[in-house]
Amino acid sequence: VHFVGKEIVRFHSIIWPAMLMSLGEPLPKKVYGHGWLLLDGGKMSKSKGNVVDPYILAEKFGVDALRFFLMRTFPFGSDGNFSNELLIGCINTDLANDLGNIVSRTTAMVQKYFAGTLPAEQEADEAMDSDLIAMAGALCEKYEAEMEKFAPQNALAEIFKVLSRANKYIDETTPWTLAKDEAQRERLGTVLYNLLECIRSAGVMLRPFIPATAEEILSELNTTARGYATIGTAEQFGALVAGDTVCDSKVLFARVDEEKKLAEFEAERQKQIAAAKAEEKPEKPEGCALIGIEDFMNVELRTAKILECEKV
């Protein structure tokens, strides 16, 4: 599969395959043209001060956050209207709240209540657990179906449905309440196990989108060395076993102060506008005199009429 910008689909569907054929190289079976990133519904312009530099955004928010935002927010085959507000909102809602929250809360509770080690004794509650387990168990199949359709935004949506359900599951089961009752210790172990399994599956499937962060999540669960971090193990719920250890969690994505950050962007935009104006050429170049009518009369203008055209 070749992914190209939509404006060069013709080249990559005709000329490029012909070049590959001449070299005896394999041809693409599919050519997918992705859309453009627009600002205020139009293309970027220095004079408008709306040029977005991906390197600057990556420095401010991190490469993973920027990658995630682009793949999560805009349907892959359509144009997308970029805005700093959308970017910040995506980071705060999806990455800091939904993903970061579930990882930090769960790993912290495993550390606090079980010294970081999954207990062997567990007690399931089908009424409380079945919905979450069913969603997590079906995630991989839904994810792969969307990826095969080149709809990564939909694949991410499926992942975050499970993460959202897992966050709700914490509120429903209230592990902190279970921890106060020694008789509920086995039940507490099951609740945390189910949460860790959801995080593990999500971490595996997030690799194409936020590779560095996904590896950090899987590392905190100590899954890579045990072979639990492959797409094959994500297809079924229940790869983790008693005795597996969990590391202390770090802040994956810090919340962004939207008002402060937007003020910074506006200041930088004004600098862009000023710099663009400084580069503009004057209407009348310095040192270039206008000619008089006598000189103009000496200019010979020629026109031509096309009599016939034929296809080449």
C-alpha positions as CSV (number, residue, x, y, z in Angstrom):
1,V,0.0,0.0,0.0
2,H,1.4,3.4,-1.0
3,F,0.1,6.4,1.0
4,V,0.5,9.7,-0.9
5,G,-0.8,13.2,-0.9
6,K,-4.1,13.5,-2.9
7,E,-2.5,16.0,-5.3
8,I,0.0,13.4,-6.6
9,V,-2.3,10.4,-6.9
10,R,-2.1,10.5,-10.7
11,F,1.7,10.4,-10.7
12,H,1.8,7.5,-8.2
13,S,-0.9,5.6,-10.0
14,I,0.6,5.8,-13.5
15,I,4.2,7.1,-13.7
16,W,5.6,5.6,-10.6
17,P,4.2,2.1,-11.2
18,A,5.7,2.3,-14.8
19,M,9.1,3.1,-13.3
20,L,8.8,0.2,-10.9
21,M,7.8,-2.1,-13.8
22,S,10.9,-1.0,-15.8
23,L,13.1,-1.9,-12.8
24,G,11.3,-5.2,-12.2
25,E,10.2,-4.1,-8.7
26,P,6.9,-5.1,-7.2
27,L,4.0,-2.8,-7.8
28,P,1.7,-1.3,-5.1
29,K,-1.6,-3.2,-4.8
30,K,-3.3,0.0,-3.5
31,V,-2.6,3.7,-3.7
32,Y,-4.3,5.8,-1.0
33,G,-4.5,9.5,-1.3
34,H,-4.7,11.4,2.0
35,G,-6.1,14.8,2.5
36,W,-4.6,18.2,3.3
37,L,-4.3,20.1,6.6
38,L,-6.0,23.4,6.3
39,L,-6.1,26.5,8.5
40,D,-9.4,28.4,8.7
41,G,-10.6,26.4,5.8
42,G,-7.8,27.4,3.5
43,K,-4.1,26.8,2.8
44,M,-1.4,28.3,5.0
45,S,0.2,31.6,4.3
46,K,3.1,33.5,5.8
47,S,1.5,36.8,5.3
48,K,-1.6,35.7,7.3
49,G,0.7,34.4,10.0
50,N,-1.0,31.0,10.0
51,V,1.9,28.7,9.0
52,V,2.1,25.8,11.4
53,D,5.6,24.4,12.0
54,P,5.4,20.7,13.0
55,Y,8.9,20.9,14.6
56,I,7.8,23.7,16.9
57,L,4.6,21.8,17.8
58,A,6.6,18.7,18.5
59,E,8.9,20.6,20.8
60,K,6.0,22.1,22.7
61,F,3.8,19.0,23.1
62,G,5.9,16.0,22.1
63,V,6.0,14.0,18.9
64,D,3.6,11.3,20.1
65,A,1.0,13.9,21.1
66,L,1.2,15.5,17.7
67,R,1.0,12.2,15.8
68,F,-1.9,11.1,17.9
69,F,-3.8,14.3,17.3
70,L,-3.5,14.2,13.6
71,M,-4.6,10.5,13.4
72,R,-7.3,10.8,16.0
73,T,-8.9,14.1,14.8
74,F,-9.1,14.0,11.0
75,P,-10.6,11.2,8.9
76,F,-7.7,9.9,6.9
77,G,-9.2,10.4,3.4
78,S,-10.5,13.9,4.0
79,D,-9.0,17.4,4.5
80,G,-8.7,18.5,8.1
81,N,-9.0,22.0,9.5
82,F,-6.2,22.4,12.0
83,S,-6.4,24.6,15.1
84,N,-4.3,25.0,18.2
85,E,-7.5,24.7,20.3
86,L,-8.3,21.3,18.7
87,L,-4.8,20.1,19.4
88,I,-4.8,21.2,23.1
89,G,-8.3,19.8,23.6
90,C,-7.3,16.4,22.2
91,I,-4.2,16.3,24.5
92,N,-6.1,17.2,27.6
93,T,-9.2,15.0,26.9
94,D,-7.8,11.8,25.3
95,L,-4.2,11.6,26.3
96,A,-4.0,13.3,29.8
97,N,-7.5,12.4,31.0
98,D,-8.6,9.1,29.5
99,L,-5.3,7.4,28.8
100,G,-3.0,8.9,31.3
101,N,-5.6,8.7,34.1
102,I,-6.4,5.0,33.7
103,V,-2.7,4.1,33.6
104,S,-1.6,6.2,36.5
105,R,-4.6,5.3,38.7
106,T,-4.3,1.6,38.1
107,T,-0.6,1.2,38.5
108,A,-0.6,3.3,41.6
109,M,-3.3,1.1,43.2
110,V,-1.4,-2.1,42.3
111,Q,1.6,-0.6,44.0
112,K,-0.3,0.6,47.0
113,Y,-2.5,-2.4,47.7
114,F,-0.3,-5.3,46.4
115,A,3.3,-3.9,46.5
116,G,3.3,-4.0,42.7
117,T,2.7,-7.7,42.3
118,L,-0.5,-9.3,40.9
119,P,-2.0,-11.6,43.5
120,A,-2.9,-15.3,42.8
121,E,-6.1,-15.2,44.7
122,Q,-8.9,-13.5,42.7
123,E,-12.7,-13.3,42.9
124,A,-14.7,-12.5,39.8
125,D,-18.1,-10.8,39.7
126,E,-19.8,-11.5,36.4
127,A,-22.4,-8.8,36.8
128,M,-19.7,-6.2,37.3
129,D,-16.9,-7.5,35.1
130,S,-18.6,-9.0,32.0
131,D,-19.2,-5.8,30.1
132,L,-15.6,-4.6,30.4
133,I,-14.1,-8.0,29.6
134,A,-16.4,-8.4,26.6
135,M,-15.4,-5.0,25.2
136,A,-11.7,-5.6,25.8
137,G,-11.9,-9.1,24.3
138,A,-13.6,-7.8,21.1
139,L,-11.3,-4.8,20.7
140,C,-8.5,-6.4,18.6
141,E,-10.9,-7.6,15.9
142,K,-12.6,-4.2,15.6
143,Y,-9.3,-2.4,15.6
144,E,-7.8,-4.6,12.8
145,A,-11.0,-4.2,10.7
146,E,-10.7,-0.4,10.8
147,M,-7.0,-0.5,10.1
148,E,-7.6,-2.7,7.1
149,K,-10.0,0.0,5.8
150,F,-7.4,2.7,6.3
151,A,-9.5,4.3,9.0
152,P,-7.0,4.8,11.8
153,Q,-9.2,7.4,13.4
154,N,-11.9,4.8,13.8
155,A,-9.4,2.3,15.2
156,L,-8.4,4.8,17.8
157,A,-12.0,5.5,18.6
158,E,-12.4,1.7,19.4
159,I,-9.4,1.8,21.7
160,F,-10.7,4.8,23.6
161,K,-14.2,3.3,24.0
162,V,-12.5,0.5,26.0
163,L,-10.4,3.0,28.0
164,S,-13.4,5.1,28.8
165,R,-15.3,2.0,29.9
166,A,-12.3,1.0,32.1
167,N,-12.3,4.5,33.8
168,K,-16.1,4.0,34.4
169,Y,-15.3,0.5,35.8
170,I,-13.0,2.1,38.4
171,D,-15.9,4.3,39.6
172,E,-18.3,1.4,39.7
173,T,-16.0,-1.0,41.6
174,T,-14.4,1.6,43.9
175,P,-11.1,-0.3,44.6
176,W,-10.3,2.1,47.4
177,T,-13.4,0.9,49.3
178,L,-12.6,-2.7,48.6
179,A,-9.1,-2.1,50.0
180,K,-10.5,-1.2,53.4
181,D,-12.0,-4.7,53.9
182,E,-9.6,-7.6,54.1
183,A,-12.4,-10.0,53.1
184,Q,-12.6,-8.1,49.8
185,R,-8.9,-8.5,49.0
186,E,-9.4,-11.2,46.3
187,R,-12.1,-9.1,44.7
188,L,-9.8,-6.1,44.7
189,G,-7.1,-8.2,42.9
190,T,-9.6,-9.1,40.2
191,V,-10.6,-5.5,39.6
192,L,-7.0,-4.4,39.2
193,Y,-6.2,-7.4,37.0
194,N,-9.0,-6.5,34.6
195,L,-7.9,-2.9,34.4
196,L,-4.3,-3.9,33.7
197,E,-5.4,-6.2,30.9
198,C,-7.3,-3.4,29.3
199,I,-4.3,-1.1,29.6
200,R,-2.0,-3.9,28.1
201,S,-4.3,-4.4,25.1
202,A,-4.6,-0.7,24.5
203,G,-0.8,-0.2,24.8
204,V,-0.2,-2.8,22.1
205,M,-2.7,-1.3,19.7
206,L,-1.5,2.3,20.3
207,R,2.0,1.4,19.1
208,P,1.5,2.7,15.5
209,F,0.2,6.0,16.8
210,I,2.2,6.9,19.9
211,P,5.2,4.5,19.8
212,A,7.3,5.9,22.5
213,T,4.4,6.3,25.0
214,A,3.1,2.9,24.1
215,E,6.4,1.3,24.9
216,E,6.5,3.2,28.2
217,I,3.1,1.9,29.1
218,L,4.0,-1.7,28.3
219,S,7.3,-1.3,30.1
220,E,5.5,-0.2,33.3
221,L,3.5,-3.4,33.0
222,N,6.7,-5.4,32.4
223,T,5.0,-7.1,29.5
224,T,7.6,-6.9,26.8
225,A,10.1,-9.3,28.3
226,R,7.3,-11.9,29.0
227,G,6.0,-11.7,25.4
228,Y,2.7,-10.2,26.4
229,A,3.2,-7.1,24.2
230,T,2.4,-8.6,20.7
231,I,-0.8,-8.1,18.7
232,G,-1.4,-11.8,19.0
233,T,-1.6,-11.7,22.7
234,A,-3.9,-8.6,22.5
235,E,-6.5,-10.7,20.7
236,Q,-7.5,-12.5,23.9
237,F,-8.2,-11.1,27.4
238,G,-6.2,-12.7,30.2
239,A,-2.5,-12.8,29.2
240,L,-1.2,-11.4,32.5
241,V,-0.6,-14.0,35.3
242,A,-0.3,-14.0,39.1
243,G,3.2,-12.8,40.2
244,D,3.6,-10.3,37.4
245,T,5.0,-7.0,38.7
246,V,4.0,-3.5,37.8
247,C,6.4,-0.5,37.9
248,D,5.7,2.9,39.2
249,S,3.9,5.0,36.6
250,K,5.1,8.3,35.3
251,V,3.0,11.2,34.0
252,L,2.4,10.2,30.4
253,F,0.9,13.5,29.2
254,A,0.6,16.6,31.3
255,R,-2.5,18.7,31.0
256,V,-1.9,21.9,28.9
257,D,-2.9,25.3,30.2
258,E,-5.0,26.3,27.2
259,E,-5.3,30.0,27.9
260,K,-1.5,30.4,28.5
261,K,-0.5,28.3,25.5
262,L,-2.9,30.0,23.1
263,A,-1.5,33.4,24.2
264,E,2.0,32.1,23.4
265,F,0.8,31.0,19.9
266,E,-0.7,34.4,19.3
267,A,2.5,36.2,20.2
268,E,4.4,33.9,17.8
269,R,1.8,34.5,15.1
270,Q,2.3,38.2,15.3
271,K,6.0,37.7,14.9
272,Q,5.4,35.7,11.8
273,I,3.2,38.4,10.3
274,A,5.9,41.1,11.1
275,A,8.6,38.9,9.6
276,A,6.5,38.3,6.5
277,K,5.8,42.0,6.0
278,A,9.6,42.8,6.4
279,E,10.3,40.3,3.5
280,E,7.7,41.8,1.2
281,K,9.1,43.6,-1.9
282,P,8.1,47.2,-2.3
283,E,5.7,48.0,-5.1
284,K,8.4,50.0,-7.0
285,P,11.9,48.6,-6.6
286,E,14.4,51.1,-5.5
287,G,16.6,52.6,-8.3
288,C,14.1,51.6,-11.0
289,A,12.8,54.7,-12.9
290,L,9.6,54.8,-14.9
291,I,9.9,55.2,-18.6
292,G,8.3,58.1,-20.5
293,I,5.9,57.8,-23.5
294,E,8.7,58.2,-26.0
295,D,10.5,55.1,-24.7
296,F,7.2,53.2,-24.5
297,M,6.6,54.0,-28.2
298,N,9.8,52.1,-29.1
299,V,8.5,48.9,-27.4
300,E,7.4,46.4,-30.0
301,L,4.4,44.3,-29.0
302,R,3.5,41.1,-31.0
303,T,0.5,38.9,-30.9
304,A,-0.2,35.6,-32.5
305,K,-3.3,33.6,-33.5
306,I,-3.4,29.9,-33.0
307,L,-4.8,28.4,-36.2
308,E,-4.8,24.7,-35.4
309,C,-4.1,22.2,-32.5
310,E,-3.6,18.5,-32.7
311,K,-3.2,15.9,-30.0
312,V,0.4,14.7,-29.4
